[in-house]
Amino acid sequence: MANPDEELDTLLYDFETGKIPLLQFLKKLDAFKREYGLPHSEKLGKAVVGSFGCHTEGRDLMAGLLEANGFKTIIAKRDTCIEDVVALCRDPEVTVLCLSVQTTYDCPEVLEASKLLEEEGIRDRIVLNIGGSPITEELSDRAGGDVFSTTASGSARKVREEVLRRTSG
């Protein structure tokens, strides 16, 4: 009989080490969720995940990785403006906002995310993560990001660690 925890660990490892490509990983993760489901930790809360333009692969990848790390996710629809993505964070159970950027043309909107969260009065409870190929640690810092990694897997782990750090303190 298969052990779901071991299967999930193997799937994540195979993706992180390049043994399976992105789209195959997303398909396998979706099949895993259908077969076993993924437990969500109330302590972690919910994560809003959005992207800009026609780009959805990074958004879907982060959503899957966050779910595998115990978050319930809210996925913003394609081409949702930053103001509407931030509005999804009004839900008091939301603890995370992850934004995926594919091109530098998307970056001006990303720089507004932290300011918009502040205007909503919710910045202190939201862990902000901005990622994608054009995002550097410097750009993430400029945008007010709380965690940064050059990989989606690393970002998901750092987001989880930061939420747990904030909720335990």
Buried (B, 14 or more C-beta within 10 A) or exposed (E): EEEBEEBBEEBBEBBBEEEBEEEEBBEBBEEBBEEEEBEBBEEBBBBBBBBBEEBBBBBBBBBBBBBBBBBBBBBBEEEBEBEEBBBBBEEEEBBBBBBBBBEEEBBEBBBBBBBBBBEBEBBEBBBBBBBBEBBEEEBBEBBBBBBBBEEBBBBBBBBBEBBBEBEEE
